[in-house]
């Protein structure tokens, strides 16, 4: 497929994400509060989380933000010489832009464009010159990028809000690895990657929120599965022909409850990510995730908003006990599935601790800052091991036009 240069430039090169291959949230305000936002308004950031809260927007507003993502991933293949290697995919900048405004007293709109998903690793130049020197990492480089453009509408009547958005998604996948048909014969080691492949997908998101009292609100949202297929991306059965790979972004849904006063905001979200029923991820044996997120904010006397949060979800790779499956038309053994998951797509993060702040300099300009830390996790399976530790820094400039 011919690449669209502008979109490819704007797409995030997110090298290792958090909940599976998804960020815990988008927008610095939500990320500082543990990734919450289902049951609480987050300004224009609500287009990313629950579009129904756009109905609370006052006037016309915009947000320009980015996340500096810093993963540290290490892998070791004990089936080779067992030496550990560190992935070179250790820095990424992820954009997020949103705008929202009013159409009438009851109707509002929002538009968001953001890098939402991605993962990968880079072990190039880690193979030795002989089978005895080979670390068993196949000079592997994987890079999955995924972005969404979401125009949304929101309607409010009394305490009820309803929102919906159309999702135009763009994904790009690059998988490269030097793999042999005979591990003891160096002449059989060939590059099996077909280069970058990309595709567009379409979906929708729905959201609703209800204010029970002036202090308590609840919310719910649903994001449809988005179908994408990457053509000629990798030679999975090593027959000299590049195979296609279906890799659908999974459906997800969630509920939340929020509490606020003049000084305090607190929110609790629970969401389900359906990896096991999404084409591609289901073949690689990914499990569904239940994500629990908690966030708090305190406004000081100087109107500085101090935020903190926590998010937890089990890894979709679980304990590394994978079964054989058909991937890209090729029958892969359990050890093959394990190898690609651990070496190429090690989505094993579980816990995320978040802090941040927000401040409005005047009636028009404000900023949000968030820091997210995910402690090191380790997965061992079939004599292989991978570790993953992450941190990220997010910033956003907010502007009110009227």
Number of C-alpha atoms within 10 A of each C-alpha: 11 7 12 11 9 8 12 17 9 15 25 26 26 31 27 35 24 25 26 29 25 20 17 23 21 29 32 31 29 31 35 32 33 31 31 34 34 34 32 30 24 23 24 28 29 28 33 28 29 33 36 35 33 30 31 22 21 15 13 18 21 21 23 16 21 22 25 17 21 21 26 18 25 21 28 23 24 15 11 17 14 18 15 17 17 17 22 16 22 18 15 17 18 22 24 27 21 25 22 28 24 20 15 10 12 14 20 26 26 30 23 23 22 24 28 24 27 25 24 28 28 24 23 16 10 20 18 13 9 10 15 12 14 19 23 28 27 23 19 26 23 22 22 24 24 26 28 24 20 23 21 24 25 28 23 21 12 8 12 17 23 24 26 25 26 18 22 17 23 21 27 23 24 19 21 23 23 18 22 17 14 10 14 12 11 14 10 13 16 15 18 25 22 19 14 20 22 22 19 18 17 16 18 18 24 22 26 24 28 22 19 11 9 10 12 18 22 20 25 24 24 20 23 16 22 20 18 22 21 22 20 18 24 27 23 23 17 16 11 12 14 19 22 19 21 17 20 20 28 22 19 19 19 22 21 23 23 24 19 17 12 8 12 15 20 22 26 26 25 20 20 18 24 21 25 18 19 21 21 22 22 19 22 24 24 23 19 24 22 20 20 21 24 24 25 23 24 19 18 11 8 7 13 15 21 19 27 23 25 24 25 21 23 19 24 26 24 16 12 22 14 22 15 16 18 14 21 23 13 14 13 19 14 17 17 16 21 25 22 14 20 25 27 24 24 29 27 30 28 19 21 23 21 25 24 25 22 23 17 16 11 9 10 12 15 16 19 24 25 25 21 25 18 21 14 16 17 16 20 17 16 15 12 21 20 23 20 22 19 21 17 19 21 25 23 22 18 21 19 18 12 10
